[in-house]
Amino acid sequence: MSGINWTFSRMVRAARGGPPGAPLMRGVVEIEPGHGEITSAVLHASGLSVFEAQVNGRPVSDEVLAPGWSSYEWRLRYRTYDVTDLVRAGDGTVVVGFTLGKRWACGYLGGQRTRGFWAERPTLIALLEIAYADGHVQLFGTDDRTWQSGPSPITADDLYGGQSIDARVDVSGWSSDPAPRDGWAAVEFVPFDHARLVPTPGPVVRRQQELTPVEIWTSPAGRTLVDFGQNLVGWVRVNVRGESGRVVTLRHAEVLEHDELGTRPLRTAAATDTYTLSGADDTFEPTLTFHGFRYVEVDGWPGEIAEGALTAVVVHSDMRRIGDFECSDELVNQLYRNVVWGQRGNFLDVPTDCPQRDERLGWTGDIAAFAPTAVHLFDVKDFLTEWMANVEAEQSHHGGVVPYVVPDVIKLDKPRNGRPRESTCLWSDAGVWVPWAVWEAYGDIEPLRASYPTMTAHLDHVETLLTADGLWEGSFQFADWLDPNAPPD
C-alpha cells in the first residue's frame, strides 16, 4: 500500500435495492476553521467500478473510465487529483461526488454471458486531503455514516450492452449543493483490504479526437445509417431536441452486411445506447461504456439529423505518437494507417484483442505478437509496464502459468471444455516477449528488471512441460485463428 492514510476511508456501495443503473454517491464536509488558508487539496479515489468524480460541481479531471482495469484480486489502482482550486471555491463547504459504473468489475464480461466477477455492485473508496497554512491536514474519506447514494440519469450501463440515459431525471446540484437530497439513502460498508491499493503509473484514458459523419442515408430496410468514415473506438456524442419521453436509439457496428448494419460479428454484444429526451436541448455522451464501430444505426430521431448533431468521440489510453511511415504505394500507406488505428482501438487501459464484440479481453497472444510494432508507433513503455505488473500478479498466484488473458477473467468463468489451467505457447510467451520488446525499444533497464522474475518463472514452468526430446507437446495449444480456408463456423 502507498503512504496515503487510507484508514480514514472505507470501501462503500449503494445499499441493496438502491437506484437502478449507475448510482451517484456523495459526501459533504465543512472546511475546518482556524488553520489559515488552504494550501493544497488532493483527492484519491478507487473502487471496483469505473467512476467520474466531481468536487463542488466541477469535474476533477478530463479522464474517463477511471481507475481502469487491473488484476483486482491483488492490484486495485487508485487515481490522485489536485483539487485545490475546486475546494477553495466551495465557500466553506466541500461536496465530493462520484458517478459509478459497472464496467469490468461488475458488468458482463467474457463470451459466456456472466457478470459480477469481482463485485456484485459498483464500489468506491475515496480520500480528500486538505492542507492548511499552519501545517494542519484535514482528512475526509468515504464511510457508511455520512456518505449517501441516489439515482442518476444513467438507467443502465454495460461494456457490451451499452448505456441508457434518461434526461428527464433531474439531479441538478447533486455535487455542488450541500443541502440534503430528498430520497437519497445511506451507503453500506464493504469489507476490503487496503493493501490491494496501488498507484497508477500507466497513462490514463482520455477523449483523443472527434470525427463527424461523412454520409447519412436510408438503408433498403428503411433504417437511418451514419458512416463516420473510419473504424474507431469510443462513442457518439448526441445533441438533440425533441418531445419529452421520446427515445432515440443508436446501434454500433464496424461493417455493413447486405447494405444494413452488420451486427452479426458482435455475437451477443448489443452495442446499443438509448436516450430518453427531456423536451429541451439535450446532450448525451455514454462515458461509462465504449464501442468499436464505423457505422451507427439511428432510430427514433425527431426530424432530420442536423449538422453537428452526431459526433464520434475517439477514446483510448493517452499515448504519445513517436513513429510514422509513408511510401509511394498508397495501399501500403493505408495498411500502415489501419495498424495505427488498430492500436488506438485496442490500447484502452489494457491491450485487448478487439473492441467491438462480447470479448474485449487482454489476450496475451495478441500483445505478444504486436508488442514490437506497438513500441515503435506510440510511446507505450508505461502502458505495457503497468500491464506486465498484472501479468506478474496473475502468474505468481498460479504456479508460474501466464494465462490466456490478463487480467484473467477466464479463471473465474465457467470451465472451457474442461481444459486444465496451463501455459500455452505464444500466449504465455507474452511474459517474456513483451518486456523484451520494451527493453529493445527504449533501452530502460528498470521495466526489464521488474519483469525478470516473471520471465524466468515462465521459462522454468515451461521446462516442466517438455518431453524428453525437448519438445513442448501433448498439452493444449491454440491453432491457426485466421485460416482463410476454414468453414464459416
C-alpha positions in Angstrom: 0.0 0.0 0.0 1.1 3.6 -0.7 1.9 6.1 2.0 -1.6 7.5 1.9 -3.5 7.2 5.1 -6.4 5.1 3.7 -7.5 4.1 7.3 -9.8 7.2 7.2 -11.7 5.7 4.2 -13.9 2.7 3.9 -15.0 0.8 0.7 -18.7 1.6 0.2 -21.5 0.9 -2.2 -25.1 1.8 -2.7 -27.4 -0.2 -0.5 -29.2 -3.2 -2.0 -32.5 -2.1 -3.5 -31.0 1.3 -4.3 -31.2 3.3 -7.5 -31.1 1.3 -10.8 -28.4 2.0 -13.3 -25.3 4.0 -12.3 -25.6 5.3 -8.8 -24.5 8.7 -7.6 -22.6 8.9 -4.4 -21.6 12.0 -2.4 -20.2 13.3 0.9 -20.2 16.8 2.3 -17.5 18.2 4.6 -17.0 21.6 6.3 -13.7 23.3 6.0 -12.0 23.4 9.4 -11.6 27.0 10.7 -8.6 28.4 12.5 -5.8 27.0 10.3 -5.3 29.7 7.8 -5.6 29.5 4.0 -5.9 26.2 2.2 -2.5 25.5 0.6 -3.4 22.3 -1.2 -6.2 19.7 -1.6 -5.8 16.3 -3.1 -8.5 13.7 -3.9 -7.5 10.0 -4.1 -10.1 7.5 -5.4 -10.5 3.9 -6.4 -13.1 1.1 -6.4 -14.5 -1.9 -8.1 -16.2 0.2 -10.6 -15.4 3.0 -13.0 -16.1 6.4 -11.7 -16.4 10.1 -12.7 -15.5 12.4 -9.8 -16.7 16.0 -9.1 -15.8 18.5 -6.4 -18.2 21.4 -5.8 -20.0 20.6 -9.1 -16.9 20.6 -11.3 -15.1 17.5 -12.8 -11.8 16.8 -11.2 -10.2 15.6 -14.5 -10.8 15.1 -18.2 -10.0 11.4 -18.0 -12.7 8.7 -18.5 -13.2 5.2 -17.3 -11.1 5.7 -14.2 -9.4 3.9 -12.4 -9.2 1.4 -15.2 -8.9 -2.4 -15.2 -6.3 -4.4 -13.3 -6.0 -7.8 -11.6 -8.4 -6.8 -8.9 -7.7 -9.6 -6.5 -4.2 -8.2 -5.9 -3.9 -4.8 -7.5 -6.7 -2.2 -7.3 -5.3 1.0 -8.8 -6.2 4.4 -7.5 -6.2 7.9 -9.0 -4.9 11.1 -7.4 -6.2 14.5 -8.4 -5.2 18.0 -7.5 -8.5 19.7 -6.5 -7.1 22.7 -4.7 -8.9 25.3 -6.7 -12.2 23.3 -6.6 -12.0 23.1 -2.8 -11.2 26.7 -2.4 -14.3 27.6 -4.5 -16.6 25.8 -2.0 -17.3 28.8 0.3 -16.6 26.8 3.4 -18.2 23.6 2.3 -16.9 20.9 0.1 -19.2 18.5 -1.8 -17.4 15.4 -3.2 -19.5 13.5 -5.8 -19.0 10.3 -7.8 -20.9 8.6 -10.6 -20.2 4.9 -10.5 -20.4 2.5 -13.5 -20.3 -1.3 -13.6 -17.7 -1.8 -16.3 -15.2 -4.6 -15.9 -15.7 -5.4 -12.2 -19.5 -5.7 -12.1 -20.8 -5.9 -15.7 -21.0 -8.7 -18.2 -17.5 -9.9 -19.3 -16.3 -12.8 -21.5 -18.3 -14.8 -24.1 -20.5 -16.8 -21.7 -22.9 -14.0 -20.6 -21.6 -13.9 -17.0 -21.4 -10.8 -14.9 -20.1 -9.6 -11.5 -16.8 -11.5 -11.4 -15.2 -9.2 -8.9 -18.2 -7.3 -7.4 -21.9 -7.6 -7.2 -22.4 -3.8 -7.4 -20.0 -0.9 -8.0 -17.9 0.1 -5.0 -16.0 3.2 -4.1 -13.2 4.2 -1.8 -12.0 7.9 -1.7 -10.0 10.2 0.5 -9.8 14.0 0.4 -6.7 15.6 2.0 -6.9 19.3 2.7 -3.6 21.0 3.8 -3.7 24.4 5.6 -1.1 27.2 6.0 -0.3 26.2 9.6 0.5 22.6 8.6 -2.7 21.0 9.7 -4.1 18.3 7.3 -7.8 17.6 7.3 -8.8 14.1 6.1 -12.3 13.2 4.7 -12.9 9.7 3.5 -15.8 7.6 2.3 -17.7 6.0 5.1 -21.1 4.4 5.8 -22.3 7.1 8.2 -22.2 10.4 6.3 -22.0 9.4 2.7 -25.2 8.9 0.7 -26.3 7.5 -2.7 -29.0 8.4 -5.0 -30.3 7.9 -8.6 -28.7 9.3 -11.7 -30.0 9.8 -15.3 -27.9 6.8 -16.3 -30.5 4.0 -16.0 -28.3 1.2 -17.4 -24.6 0.8 -18.3 -22.7 -2.2 -19.6 -19.5 -2.8 -21.5 -21.1 -5.0 -24.2 -24.7 -3.8 -24.0 -24.2 0.0 -24.0 -25.6 2.8 -21.9 -29.1 4.3 -21.4 -29.7 7.8 -20.2 -33.0 9.5 -19.2 -32.6 13.2 -19.4 -35.9 13.7 -17.5 -34.1 12.6 -14.3 -33.2 15.9 -12.7 -30.1 15.7 -10.5 -29.1 19.4 -10.7 -26.9 20.4 -7.7 -26.2 16.9 -6.6 -22.4 17.5 -6.5 -22.5 21.2 -5.6 -25.3 21.9 -3.2 -24.6 20.7 0.3 -28.3 20.7 1.3 -29.7 17.2 2.0 -31.0 15.4 -1.1 -34.6 14.1 -1.0 -34.8 10.3 -1.4 -31.1 9.6 -1.0 -30.1 6.8 1.3 -27.0 5.8 3.3 -24.4 3.7 1.6 -23.2 0.4 3.0 -19.8 -0.8 4.1 -17.9 -3.4 2.0 -15.0 -5.3 3.7 -11.8 -4.5 1.9 -8.0 -5.0 2.3 -6.4 -1.6 1.8 -3.1 -3.3 0.9 -4.6 -4.0 -2.5 -4.5 -0.3 -3.4 -1.6 0.7 -5.7 -0.9 3.9 -7.6 -1.3 4.2 -11.3 1.9 4.6 -13.2 0.4 4.0 -16.7 -1.3 6.6 -18.9 -5.0 7.4 -18.2 -7.8 7.0 -20.8 -9.0 10.2 -22.4 -11.0 11.5 -25.3 -8.4 11.9 -28.1 -10.2 13.2 -31.2 -13.6 13.7 -32.8 -15.0 12.7 -36.2 -18.1 14.0 -38.0 -20.3 11.9 -40.3 -19.1 11.5 -43.9 -22.5 10.2 -45.0 -26.1 9.8 -43.6 -28.6 7.7 -45.7 -31.6 5.4 -45.6 -30.9 1.7 -46.0 -33.1 -0.7 -48.1 -34.9 -1.7 -44.9 -35.7 2.0 -44.2 -33.1 2.4 -41.4 -31.2 5.6 -40.9 -27.4 4.8 -41.2 -24.5 7.0 -40.4 -20.9 6.5 -41.6 -18.1 8.1 -39.7 -15.6 7.1 -42.4 -13.2 5.3 -40.0 -13.3 2.3 -37.7 -12.8 3.7 -34.2 -13.3 3.0 -30.5 -15.3 5.3 -28.3 -18.8 6.6 -28.5 -21.1 9.1 -30.2 -22.0 12.4 -28.6 -25.5 13.3 -29.4 -27.1 16.8 -29.5 -30.8 16.6 -29.9 -34.1 18.3 -29.1 -37.5 16.5 -29.2 -40.6 15.9 -27.2 -40.2 14.7 -23.6 -40.2 11.0 -23.4 -39.1 10.3 -26.9 -36.4 7.5 -27.1 -33.5 7.8 -29.5 -31.5 4.6 -30.1 -28.0 4.2 -31.5 -26.7 0.8 -32.6 -23.0 0.5 -33.5 -21.1 -1.8 -35.8 -17.8 -1.9 -37.8 -19.3 -3.1 -41.1 -22.3 -3.3 -43.3 -23.9 -6.6 -44.4 -26.3 -6.6 -47.3 -26.4 -2.8 -47.1 -27.7 -2.9 -43.5 -25.8 -2.6 -40.1 -23.6 -5.7 -39.8 -24.3 -6.8 -36.2 -23.6 -10.5 -36.7 -19.9 -10.2 -35.8 -20.8 -8.7 -32.5 -22.3 -12.0 -31.3 -24.2 -11.2 -28.1 -23.0 -7.6 -27.7 -25.9 -5.3 -28.2 -23.6 -2.3 -28.6 -26.7 -0.1 -28.2 -27.2 3.3 -26.5 -30.6 4.7 -25.7 -31.5 8.2 -24.8 -34.8 9.5 -23.4 -35.3 13.1 -24.3 -36.3 15.8 -21.8 -38.1 18.1 -24.2 -35.3 20.7 -24.1 -31.9 20.8 -25.7 -30.2 17.6 -24.7 -26.6 16.4 -24.9 -25.8 12.8 -24.4 -22.4 11.1 -24.0 -22.2 7.5 -22.9 -18.9 7.7 -20.9 -19.4 4.5 -18.9 -19.0 2.2 -21.9 -17.3 2.1 -25.3 -18.0 0.7 -28.7 -15.9 -0.4 -31.7 -17.6 1.0 -34.8 -17.6 2.9 -38.0 -21.4 2.8 -38.7 -24.3 3.7 -36.5 -28.0 3.0 -37.0 -30.2 5.7 -35.6 -33.8 5.1 -34.6 -36.4 7.5 -33.1 -34.7 10.7 -34.2 -37.0 13.7 -34.2 -37.0 15.0 -37.8 -33.8 15.3 -39.8 -30.4 14.8 -38.3 -28.8 18.2 -38.4 -25.1 19.0 -38.9 -23.3 18.8 -35.5 -26.0 16.5 -34.0 -23.7 13.4 -34.0 -20.0 13.4 -33.2 -17.9 10.3 -32.9 -15.5 10.6 -29.9 -12.3 8.6 -30.1 -11.2 7.2 -26.8 -8.0 5.4 -25.8 -5.1 5.5 -23.4 -3.1 8.7 -23.6 -0.2 7.6 -25.8 2.3 9.9 -27.4 2.9 9.2 -31.1 6.6 8.5 -31.8 6.6 6.6 -35.1 5.4 7.3 -38.6 5.7 5.9 -42.1 4.9 6.8 -45.7 5.9 5.4 -49.1 5.0 5.7 -52.7 2.4 2.9 -52.6 -0.9 4.1 -51.3 -2.1 0.6 -50.5 0.9 0.1 -48.2 0.2 3.5 -46.6 -3.4 2.5 -45.9 -2.2 -0.8 -44.4 0.0 1.2 -42.1 -2.8 3.6 -41.1 -5.0 0.6 -40.4 -2.3 -0.7 -38.0 -2.2 2.7 -36.2 -6.0 2.8 -35.8 -5.9 -0.8 -34.6 -3.5 0.1 -31.8 -5.6 3.1 -30.8 -8.7 0.9 -30.6 -7.1 -1.9 -28.6 -4.9 0.1 -26.2 -7.7 1.2 -23.9 -6.2 0.7 -20.4 -5.2 -2.9 -21.2 -4.0 -4.3 -24.6 -7.1 -6.1 -25.9 -7.9 -8.4 -28.8 -10.9 -6.5 -30.2 -13.1 -3.5 -29.2 -16.5 -4.5 -30.6 -17.9 -7.9 -29.8 -18.6 -9.6 -26.5 -14.9 -10.1 -25.6 -12.5 -7.1 -25.4 -10.1 -9.1 -23.1 -6.4 -8.7 -22.6 -5.4 -11.8 -24.7 -1.7 -12.4 -24.1 -1.1 -13.9 -27.5 -2.3 -10.7 -29.3 0.1 -8.4 -27.5 3.0 -10.9 -27.6 2.8 -10.7 -31.4 2.1 -7.0 -31.6 4.4 -5.5 -28.9 7.4 -4.9 -31.2 5.1 -2.9 -33.5 3.4 -1.1 -30.7 6.6 0.3 -29.1 7.5 1.9 -32.4 4.2 3.6 -33.2 3.5 5.1 -29.8 5.3 5.6 -26.5 3.8 2.7 -24.6 6.6 1.9 -22.1 4.4 2.9 -19.1 1.3 1.3 -20.6 3.0 -2.1 -21.1 4.9 -1.9 -17.9 1.7 -1.4 -15.9 0.1 -4.3 -17.8 3.1 -6.5 -17.0 2.5 -5.9 -13.3 -0.8 -7.6 -13.8 0.8 -10.5 -15.6 3.2 -10.9 -12.6 0.3 -10.8 -10.2 -1.6 -13.5 -12.1 1.4 -15.7 -12.7 2.8 -15.5 -9.2 -0.6 -16.8 -7.8 -0.9 -19.6 -10.3 2.2 -21.7 -10.2 4.2 -19.9 -12.9 1.4 -20.0 -15.5 1.0 -16.9 -17.7 -2.8 -17.1 -18.5 -4.5 -16.6 -21.9 -5.9 -13.3 -20.8 -4.7 -10.6 -18.3 -6.5 -9.6 -16.2 -7.6 -13.2 -16.1 -11.4 -13.4 -16.1 -11.3 -16.9 -17.7 -10.2 -18.4 -14.4 -13.4 -17.0 -12.8 -15.7 -18.0 -15.7 -17.2 -21.4 -16.5 -14.6 -24.1 -17.4 -13.7 -24.0 -21.1 -14.3 -27.6 -22.4 -12.8 -28.9 -19.1 -9.3 -27.8 -20.1 -6.9 -27.5 -17.1 -5.3 -24.2 -16.5 -1.9 -24.4 -18.2 0.7 -22.4 -20.1 0.4 -22.3 -23.9 3.0 -21.2 -26.4 2.9 -17.6 -27.8 0.1 -16.6 -25.4 2.1 -17.4 -22.3 5.3 -16.3 -24.0 4.0 -12.7 -23.6 5.5 -12.9 -20.2 8.9 -12.8 -21.9 8.3 -11.2 -25.3 6.5 -8.0 -24.1 9.2 -6.8 -21.6 11.9 -7.7 -24.1 10.2 -5.6 -26.8 10.0 -2.7 -24.3 13.7 -3.1 -23.5 14.8 -3.2 -27.1 12.7 -0.1 -28.0 13.5 2.2 -25.0 16.8 0.8 -23.5 15.4 1.3 -20.0 16.6 -1.5 -17.7 14.1 -0.9 -15.0 11.0 -2.4 -16.7 13.1 -5.4 -17.7 14.4 -5.7 -14.1 10.8 -5.6 -12.8 9.7 -8.3 -15.2 12.7 -10.5 -14.8 11.0 -12.8 -12.2 8.0 -13.2 -14.5 10.2 -14.1 -17.4 12.3 -16.7 -15.6 9.3 -18.2 -13.8 7.6 -18.7 -17.2 10.7 -20.4 -18.6 11.1 -22.6 -15.5 7.4 -23.7 -15.8 7.6 -24.4 -19.5 10.6 -26.6 -18.9 8.4 -28.9 -16.8 6.1 -29.4 -19.7 8.8 -30.5 -22.2 9.2 -34.1 -23.4 12.4 -36.0 -23.1 13.2 -34.7 -26.6 12.8 -31.1 -25.5 9.5 -30.6 -27.4 6.5 -28.7 -25.9 3.8 -31.1 -27.0 0.9 -33.1 -25.5 -0.9 -30.2 -23.9 -3.4 -27.7 -25.3 -2.2 -25.2 -27.9 -4.2 -22.7 -29.9 -4.5 -23.5 -33.6 -4.4 -21.0 -36.6 -7.0 -18.4 -35.7 -7.1 -16.9 -39.2 -7.2 -19.9 -41.5 -8.7 -18.5 -44.8 -9.9 -21.9 -45.8 -11.7 -22.7 -42.6 -15.6 -23.0 -42.8 -17.6 -20.0 -41.6 -18.4 -21.6 -38.3 
